[in-house]
Amino acid sequence: MSLRNISVLGGVKTTVFRYVKRLSHHQKSVGLKHFRGLVLLSCIGVLVGGCVDDDASPENQADQPLILNFKGLIGSEDFLCGKTYENIGIGKHDYRAEGLRMYVSRLRALLDNGTEVTASLSEDGVWQHDNVALLDFGADCDRGDEQALNTAVDANVLLYSTRRVTGVCFDMGIPFDRNHQRVEGALPPLDTTALFNSVQNGRTFLRLDGTANPEDKPQTFNVQLKSTGCLSEAKNRRPSVACGNPNIAQVCLDLDPQTQAIAFDIKSLLAGADVSKNKDAELGCYSAKNDSECTTIVPALGISFELIEPEEEAMSFVPQMQTVFKVVNMN
């Protein structure tokens, strides 16, 4: 019996015995001694037995691998760098996908007893470091099968032997204290220059590159989700307080990591956008407050977006829930 059990048992025994002793002043029969013993043992058995769970002892905990597989999708089709897809966005235009990358952090496992446990990402020196991972579904289409891809997050979670993972939560983004590091000297995956903006503004959390109607009046239409409203003395200085618009997508999904994967659906992301034109200076949605192309794209990720245009009243676009990340069965 553990010391904790003995401590609980001693306290229960003292309390119950005092109660039974007071009861004995009103009863003189010899049988009360037997009654007193039965009450004491019954109370101890019920109270102590319900307080301690042998399965919850630290020695029954162990690091368990948690591998999360991700897929890039465009509707029902797999993402393939350089491939053209039909019926995208308002107007149902053709869209050639030319790159899809994103940062993932703050991974948590949801367990079958309703609790949440923080997962630790493995250090691989390339795609994962300091609990931040870079997913790369393809961004160098000309290299074809030779380009380096990463479509899984490799983690560990400390679990009791009786517990089971039934879902996950994660951020698509980078924590503030790491997002604004200089790219020079940063360790992978935060050294990716194509996803770095400036020390002041940090990194691009999601980068989608593509061209609408590539065979007839091609129009570049990209998506770059990043923090905005980041204040510092200069572009090469880190903000001292959190950015006004962090633009970090918070995602929670029910899934069985053994048989299911997490899909990022580009068709759902672009469902409310007209990819055949750009109203603003940027070629697509770049997260700026005056970027009207973002009014449906950012909310699709579960993030509120406020549009502020010259001489116009500000308009807020508040999402009900994210519609881009989905659970699919692994083939």
Residue pairs with C-beta under 8 A, 6 or more apart in sequence:
1 9
2 52
2 57
4 52
5 48
5 52
8 47
8 48
8 51
8 52
9 44
9 48
12 43
12 44
12 47
12 48
13 40
13 44
16 39
16 40
16 43
16 44
17 40
20 36
20 39
20 40
21 36
23 32
23 36
24 32
24 36
54 60
55 160
55 161
55 162
56 160
60 160
60 161
60 162
61 158
61 159
61 160
61 161
62 158
62 159
62 161
63 156
63 157
63 158
64 156
64 157
64 158
64 159
64 165
65 154
65 155
65 156
66 107
66 109
66 119
66 155
66 156
66 157
66 165
66 168
66 257
67 152
67 153
67 154
67 155
67 257
68 107
68 152
68 153
68 155
68 168
68 257
68 261
68 262
69 151
69 152
69 257
69 261
69 262
69 330
70 135
70 137
70 151
70 152
70 153
70 261
70 262
70 263
70 264
71 78
71 79
71 151
71 261
71 262
71 263
71 264
71 328
72 78
72 79
72 100
72 137
72 138
72 151
72 263
72 264
72 266
73 79
73 263
73 264
73 265
73 266
73 267
73 326
73 328
74 85
74 88
74 95
74 97
74 265
74 266
74 267
75 85
75 87
75 265
75 267
77 85
79 97
79 100
79 137
79 138
79 266
80 97
80 138
81 97
81 98
81 99
81 100
81 137
81 138
81 139
81 140
81 141
81 147
82 96
82 97
82 98
82 141
82 142
83 96
83 97
84 94
84 95
84 96
84 97
84 214
84 215
85 94
85 95
85 96
85 97
85 267
86 92
86 94
87 93
87 267
88 94
88 95
88 212
88 266
88 267
88 270
88 275
89 95
89 212
89 270
89 271
89 272
89 273
89 274
89 275
89 276
90 272
90 273
90 274
91 274
91 275
91 276
93 212
93 213
93 274
93 275
93 276
94 212
94 213
94 214
94 215
95 210
95 211
95 212
95 221
95 270
95 275
96 210
96 211
96 212
96 214
97 208
97 209
97 210
97 266
98 139
98 141
98 209
98 210
98 211
99 138
99 139
99 140
99 141
99 207
99 208
99 209
99 210
100 136
100 137
100 138
100 139
100 207
100 208
100 209
100 264
100 266
101 134
101 135
101 136
101 137
101 139
101 192
101 194
101 195
101 206
101 207
102 134
102 135
102 172
102 205
102 206
102 207
102 264
103 132
103 133
103 134
103 135
103 172
103 173
103 174
103 189
103 195
103 203
103 205
103 206
104 132
104 133
104 134
104 135
104 153
104 170
104 171
104 172
105 131
105 132
105 133
105 170
105 171
105 173
105 174
105 175
106 131
106 169
106 170
106 171
106 175
107 118
107 119
107 121
107 131
107 153
107 155
107 168
107 169
107 170
108 116
108 117
108 118
108 119
108 168
108 169
108 170
109 116
109 117
109 118
109 119
109 157
109 159
109 165
109 167
109 168
110 116
110 165
110 166
110 167
110 168
110 169
110 252
110 254
111 117
111 159
111 163
111 164
111 165
111 166
112 163
112 164
112 165
112 166
113 163
116 169
117 157
117 158
117 159
118 157
119 155
119 156
119 157
119 168
120 131
120 155
120 156
120 157
121 128
121 129
121 131
121 132
121 133
121 153
121 154
121 155
122 128
122 154
122 155
122 156
123 129
124 154
125 188
126 150
126 188
126 189
127 133
127 134
127 135
127 136
127 150
127 188
127 189
128 134
128 153
128 154
128 189
129 187
129 188
129 189
129 190
130 178
130 187
132 174
132 175
132 178
132 189
132 190
133 150
133 153
133 189
134 150
134 188
134 189
134 192
134 195
135 150
135 151
135 153
136 148
136 149
136 150
136 151
137 149
137 151
137 264
138 147
138 149
139 147
139 194
139 207
139 209
140 147
141 147
153 170
157 165
159 165
165 256
165 257
166 254
166 255
166 256
167 252
167 253
167 254
167 255
168 252
168 253
168 255
168 257
168 262
169 250
169 251
169 252
169 253
170 251
171 248
171 249
171 250
171 251
172 205
172 206
172 225
172 248
172 249
172 251
172 301
172 325
173 179
173 205
173 225
173 227
173 246
173 247
173 248
173 249
174 190
174 202
174 203
174 205
174 248
176 242
176 243
176 246
178 190
179 202
179 203
179 227
180 199
180 200
180 202
180 230
180 238
180 239
181 190
181 199
182 199
183 190
183 191
183 192
183 193
183 196
185 191
190 203
192 203
194 207
195 203
195 204
195 207
196 203
196 204
197 203
197 204
197 226
198 235
198 236
199 232
199 235
199 236
199 237
199 238
200 230
200 231
200 232
200 234
200 235
200 236
200 237
200 238
200 239
201 226
201 227
201 228
201 230
201 235
201 243
202 226
202 227
202 230
202 243
203 226
204 224
204 225
204 226
205 225
205 226
205 227
205 247
205 248
205 249
206 223
206 224
206 225
206 249
206 301
207 222
207 223
207 224
207 225
208 222
208 223
208 224
208 266
208 269
209 222
210 220
210 221
210 222
210 275
211 218
211 219
211 220
211 221
212 218
212 219
212 220
212 221
212 275
212 276
213 219
213 276
217 276
219 275
219 276
219 277
219 278
220 278
220 283
220 284
221 270
221 273
221 275
221 276
221 278
221 283
221 284
221 293
222 283
222 284
222 285
222 286
223 269
223 270
223 284
223 285
223 297
224 284
224 285
224 286
224 287
225 247
225 249
225 285
225 287
225 298
225 301
225 303
226 247
226 286
226 287
227 243
227 245
227 246
227 247
227 248
227 287
228 243
228 244
228 245
228 247
228 287
228 288
228 289
229 243
229 244
229 245
229 289
230 239
230 243
230 244
231 239
231 241
231 243
231 244
232 238
232 239
232 240
245 287
245 289
247 287
247 298
247 303
248 303
249 301
249 302
249 303
249 322
250 302
251 302
251 322
251 325
253 262
253 325
253 326
253 327
254 327
255 262
255 327
259 329
259 330
260 327
260 328
260 329
260 330
261 327
261 328
261 329
261 330
262 325
262 326
262 327
262 328
263 325
263 326
263 327
263 328
264 324
264 325
265 323
265 324
265 325
265 326
268 300
268 323
268 324
268 326
269 297
269 300
269 301
269 324
270 297
271 296
271 300
271 323
272 295
272 296
272 297
272 300
273 285
273 293
273 296
273 297
275 284
278 284
278 293
279 292
279 293
280 288
280 290
280 291
280 292
280 293
282 288
282 291
282 293
284 293
285 291
285 293
285 294
285 297
285 298
286 294
287 294
287 298
288 294
289 306
289 307
289 308
290 307
290 308
290 309
290 310
291 307
292 307
292 309
294 305
294 307
295 305
295 307
295 315
295 317
296 317
298 304
298 305
298 317
299 305
299 317
299 318
299 319
300 319
300 322
300 323
300 324
301 319
301 322
301 324
302 319
302 321
302 322
303 319
304 316
304 317
304 318
304 319
305 316
305 317
306 314
306 315
306 316
306 317
307 314
307 315
307 316
307 317
308 314
